[in-house]
Amino acid sequence: MSLDPDDPRPPYVQITNLLRAAILTKKLEPGEQLPSQNDLTKRYKVSRATVQRALRDLEAEGLVVARQGKGAFVRVRTERPMELRTHIEQAFTEQAVTIDFAGFSGETLHTALLEPIDKIRSGRLRPESINIRILVPDTRKPQAIPVPVEPAEAATGTRPKGRRAKETPLSRAHGIMLRSTQAITAAVTELEALGLISEARVSVRVHAVTPSFKLYILNQRDAFFGFYPVAQNTVPVAGKPTKILDVLGLDAVLFSYNQKDERGHGAEWVQQGQLWFDSLWNNLGEDFDVWGDLDEGEAP
């Protein structure tokens, strides 16, 4: 189906609506791969950037999930997940912003921070301070996940010693973690350097526990919790498609808790979530310099 030239809505909105309708009416089945970006640009006669915007909106709605190197797929669960980005942006309306994150890489957190940071740059949000703590596994060391499905591949080691060394699923995960934490650190600390906020701090600690869930605590008042599904996933490793056991963070449905929600024990949940985070941060976390291993951060 082509776009309607008489429709006043932008092309990316029309494409989003057409693909959304196809997903919700099961013309595109759960788990089915969407047409490639090249196919969509040809079909709708639009730019690649327009298609990418439409796919990002569908991903934000929880209707599709992007797989690195493979494309976009209809989520198995198509109910709308908790919209984290909206709550993070709301947290930035306060003078003192605090975010505690525990999870696998911080990739989703980075995505959720892009819009509020842009609004600070443009003057639409004006917090005085930002303090972000990121708690992730030490992917320089062996972890239960990610690992190759084939046992023979598991003997290749856990971490390359340089750019030309053999990449493994774990070293790939380390690169994703580095890129995410570096991007968050650079974007947030730049706000202070530009004089847009008074204080900006991003702290990263690593630990030896393979996460089975992700946790966000915003301004010590709102908590968002989601389990990591474990599944086989095919990803590029050392330039080759490789089947691995992986955590699917983008598929994690988030449950929300608020200090003022007494009916759902929200206050107790936020309190215990903060207690758990602080205990891991203080007792198992080791300070991690995100700029100390640039070769890994630049790995493909």
C-alpha positions, 0 to 999 in steps of 0.5 A: 500500500502506498502513502496517501499524498492528500494525507496532511500527516508526515510520511513517517506517521503514515508508515507507522500507522500502516505497519501498526495496523498490519501488526494488530490485525495479524497480517504481520504475525508475532515473530515475523520479520518486517520488510527491510529498510531498503524494501520499505523505502522503495515501497513507500518512496521515502528516505531511509531516515523516514523509515527509521523514524517509523520503526523507532516509533513502533519499537517505542510502542512495544510492537516491534523489536530490533535485532542487531544485524538482522532487522525488525521483528514483530514482538511475540507480546504486542501489548504496550509495555510500560513507557519508561521514556515518559517517566524518565522525562518526567523525572527530569522536570525536578531540580535534582534528578537521580537515576539508579539502574541495574541491568545488563548493559544500559543500552535501553537507559541510553535510548530513554535519556536521549530526549530529555537531554535534548530538551535540556540542551534546548532549554525546555528542561532545567534541572539543577543536578543529575546523578546517575548510577549504573550497575552492570555485570563485569563482562570482562570476566566469565558470565553465565550469559551470553554464551554460544549455543554450540559447546565447541564455540564456548572454548574460544575465551571470554575477552579479546586482547585487541582489535584483531583478536577473535570476538566472542559473545561475551566480548561483544556484550562488553562492547555494547556495555561500553558504548552505552555507558560511554554515550551516557557519560559523555552526554550527561557530563557535557551538560555541566561543561556547557553550563546548562546544569550545575552538577552532572555525575555518572558513576559506573560499577561492575560486579560478578553477578549475571543479571536476571532482571533490570531495575530503574529507580527514578528520584528515589520515588518511582521504580520499574522492574522487569525480568530478562527473558533468556532465549536463543538469538543469532547475532554477528560475532567476529563477522559471522552469524552466531547462535547464542543464549542471550538475555532479551532486554528489549523484550522485558515488560516493566512493572511500575511502583510508586512511593505513593501507591499504598494499594500495591505496596508501592512504597515498600517495593521502592524502598526494598528496591533501593535497599537491594541496589545500594547493597549490591552497589556498596558491597559487590560493585567495583568502580569502572572507568568507561574510558579506560578501554577504548579499543573495546568500546570501538569494537564492532 
